[in-house]
Amino acid sequence: MLPHKRRGLLCCGCRGSTAATVGGREAFGDTDDQSGVKNTASTAIARQLSWAQVEVLTGGFTSAVVGEGGFSTVYLARFAGSLAAVKVHRSSERLHRAFRQELDALLRVRHPHIVRLLAFCDQRDEGVLVLEFAPNGNLHDQLHGGGKGAGAMPWARRLSVALQVARALEYLHDRCEPQVVHGDVKASNVLLDAAMCARLCDFGSARAGFSAAVRPRPRPSARAVLGSPGYVDPHYLRSGVVTKKSDVYSFGVLLLELLTGVQAFCDGRLLTAAVAPKMKAVGSCDNVHELVDQRLGCHYNTDEAAVMVALAAACVGDNPSLRPSMADVVRTLERNGQA
């Protein structure tokens, strides 16, 4: 998981005028490749940095810490003229494997709603990823960190984020070669940029190269559960097999979270279990209000909410084969009036 962003930290401890070099070129400014094409932060492939360059980038790891978790620390830095998040993974064999998985996935994918990898360093056990910075933090904090009334995320924004994440997952499932299963779709792994557009992040659990069943259940002593509490596909917990439909399940929970404003797992209770009776009772737009976030009052579209309820119910269905594909999800959300 990319740790939660701490609000209000927009300064950088490293010196913006200091430059490091890769192959004799500046790593932190625009460069020209051998073809003569200008290589900017928006078009360049990820650059490989040395550990010394990472130290320069973070001011010797004294720049502002914008996120911290059990597995990594995220520093705010300036890279190629823009703010960036420098994610430094803890040193251990298991965590280095997760770093390699995330690095391999991010080097392969490129989509407007997937966080962009700007640079990386894999010279030491402490793997480093330099990612685009999302100034509005993550979806979990935006949904659950504010107060009531005006502080609630607007309905239209919730639908836009749902469609953007769905498009990112459709890209991973159907348009990547090899295809990718994210493995940890959740609100805190959806970053929000300056325009409040979604950026799916944290590919440390990603699996690539399989389109249906992937990876049989390991021995119990070696098994590490993929995903996060509240979002994990029950079929995966029973079988030990993760598929694209595992991502679909997690996305369905995310839809419910956007719809209800309730956390996926809170005080030992699953959101899916709490709303299951209400979802069965919602047969029309007449009683959809029982599921919609009460902080929104009447500021939402009941027809759109009814479609969201039906779609979420299909995504979190117990039988994976009956769940929609992410392409189906995207088409449904697009028909629901989102662009």
N, C-alpha and C positions, 0 to 999 in steps of 0.2 A: 504494500500500500504506500502511495505517496503521502507522507504525513500531512495533516491539516495545516493550512497556512495560518500563521499568526497575523492578525490584522494590524495595520498601522505601521508595518516595517517596510519602508520604501527606500531606505538608504543602503548604500553599499560600502563595506569596510575596505574593499580594495581600491586602488587608485585607478580612476578611469583612464588616465593617460598612459598607464603602463601597458606595454604590449609584449606578448610572448610570440615565439615563432614556431612554425611547423614547416620543416624542410626549407628554412631560410626565409619564409614569408611570415607576415604578421598573422597571428591566429585570431586576433580580436577585431580586425578591420576587414574591409573588402579586399579581395585578391582576384587576380586574373588566373584562370587555368590555362593549360597549354593550347586550347582552342582559341584563346583570345576573348572568350565570353566573360563578361563581368560576373563574378561569383559573390553574390550578396547573401545576407542572412536568410532572405526569403527564398532563394533559389539553390543555394549550395547544399551539397550532400554533407552529412555529418563529418566533422573534422576530428582526426585522432590527435590527442594531446599527450604530452609527457606529464609525469607527476610534477615536475618542476613548474610546468605551465599551469597546472591546476592550483598549485600553491600561490602562484602569482595572481591567478584569477580570483582567488578567495582572500587575498591578502594574508596568506599564511593561516587560513581558516579562522580569520578574525572578522570576516564580513558578517552582516546580519543573518541570524538563523531564522528562516521563515517557516521551517517545519522540522519536526523531530519525532521519531518513533523508535520502536524497538530494533529496527533493522537498518535505519539510515538517518542521516542528517541532511537537511536541505539548506544551502546558503544562497543568499541573494547576491548576484554579481552582475557586472556589465560585460556583455559579450557582443562583439560586432556592432557596437553602438546602441544596443538595446539591453533592457533588463533580462536576466536569465536566472533559472533555478538550477543550482549545482547540487545534484543528489549524490552523496557519498555513502556507499554501502558499507556496512560493518564487515570486518574481516572474519570469515569462517568458511569452511569448505562448502557447507550447505547454502549460505547466503551468497557465495560467489557463483554457485550454480544458478540461483535465482537472478543474479545480476546478468549472467551470460544469456539467460533466456530472455530477459527484458531487452538487453542490447540487441540480440539477434532479431527480435521481433520489430523493434523500432527502426533498425537499419533497413528492414524489408518494407515497411508500410509507409504510406504517405497519403493523408486524407485530411481535408479541412477540419474535421471534427475529431482528430486524434492528435494528441500532444506531439509536437515536433521535436525530434532530437537534433540539437545543433552541433554537439561535439561529445567526445567520450574519451576516457582513459582506462585502459585495461592492463597497465604495466605492473600493477601490484594486486594484492588480495583485496584491497579496498577499491572496488570498481567505482568509477565516477561517470555519471551521465549529466550532460549540460542540456537542459530542456528549456523550451520557451516558457516565459513567466506568465502566469495567469493572475492578474491583479485582483480579481473578484473571488479568489479562493475556490472552494469546492461547493458542490450542490448540497451536500449534507449541512454545511454551515449556513448556507443561504436559506434552506428550508426550515431548519430547526434552531438556528442560533439567534434569530430575531424575535421581536415582540409580536404582539397581536395587531390586528387592524392594518395600518399602513405598512407595517413591517413585513407582512406576508408577501411571498413571491406572487406576482400577478398571474392570473390564469393563462393568458396568452403566452407569457414567458415559459410557463410550465409545459405547455404543448409544444412550443418551439424546441425546448431542450429535449423532450421525449423524442421528437422526430430526428433531431441531430444525432443523438446517441444511437437511435435505431439505424440511421444511415451509416454510422461508423461501424456498427456490428455487421450490417449487411455487407459492407466492403470487406471486412475481415473474413466473413464466412464464405463469400461467393466470388470475390474479385481478386483476392490475393493468390499468389502462386509461390509456395503452397498455401493452402487455406489455413486460417488461424482461429483457434478457440481462445477467447480472452481469459476465461476461467475465474475472474473476480470482478464482475460487474456490480457496482454499488455506488451509492450517492457520493461517497467521499473519494471515489475514483473518477468522478466527473468534474473537471476543472472548468471555471468560467472566465473567459477572457474579458478584455476591456468593454466589449460590446455585449457581454453576458451570453455569448455563444459557448456551446459545450465543447470540451476537449477531453475525450476519453483517455485516461492515463493508467499507469501501473500495469506493466505487462510481465511482471515477475512470475505470474502463474500461467502465462500463455503457453499453448501447445500448438504446434504447427505440423502440417503435413498429413492431416487426416480429416476426412469429411463426414464420417459417421461415428462409429464407436472408436474411442481412443483410450489406450492404456488400460489393461485389465487391473483388477484390484491387487495391490501388492500384499505381501504378508502383513498381518495385523501389526507386528512389531515395527515394521518399516513404513507404515502408512501415515501420510500427512494429508489431512483433509484440505481439499482445494476449495477456495472461496471463503466467505465471511458469514458469521451468524446472521440468520434472517434471510439471506440471499441464496443459500446453498440448495441446489436441486435435490429433493428427497430421493429421487431415483438414483442419483449418483451416490448418495449415502448408503443406499441399499446394495447397489451393484458394484461400486468402485469404478464405474465406467463413466467418463466425461465425454459429452458430445456437444455439437452446436446447440442442441436443444437444452443443454445445461445453461448456456448463455441466455437462451430465450426465457427460461424460467427466472433467472436473476433479473432480466430486463422487465419481466412482468411484475416482480416485486418493486422494482424502481418506479414503474407506472403507478402502482398502488400508493407508493410513497408520495409521488407528485400529486396524485388525486386527493389523498386524505390529509397530507401534511403530518402523518404519523411515522415515526421511525420504524425501520424494518424489524428491529429487535430492541426491545426496551423493557427493563424490569423483568427479564426472563420470559417475556411473551412475544411470540411471532406475530407480525402484522398480518400475514396470510391467515393465521388461525383466527385472529380477532375480527377480520372483515369477511370471512367465508360465509357466515349466515346472512349478512347484509347483501353480499353479492348475489346470493341465490334469490333473495327477495326482490332485487332490482329487476323488474321486468319491463319497465318503461321509464320515461323521463319523469314520471310523476313522483317517484320516491328516490331518485338518484341523489337528492340532497342529503340523504342519510349517510352517504359515503364521502361527500365532498368536504374538504377542509373548511371548518366552520369560520376560520379567520377571513375567508373570502366573502362571507355574507352572501349577497345575491350577485356578486360580480364575477359570474362565470356563465358559460353557455351550457344549458342542460342537455341539448342534443349531443354536443361534443363530449360532455361528461359521460353520457350513457354509452357512447362508443368506446370511451376509455375503459369503462367498467367491463364491458364485454370482451375487449381485447386483453385486458389484464387477466381476466378469468381464464381465457383460452391459453395464455402464456404460462400460467402457474398450474395448469391441469396436471393431474397425477401421471397420465400416460404420455411420455415424451413424443410418441409417434403422432399423437393428435394435436400437439402444439403447433402453432404456425411457424413458418420459417421467418427469418428476419426480413426477407424480401416481402413476404405477406404482410408483416407488421408495418413496413414502410408504406406499402400501398394503402393500407387501411388508414394510417395517420395522414397521408397525403389527401385521401378522399375526405378526411374529416376536416378539411378546410385549411390545412397548414401548407406553407410553401417553403 
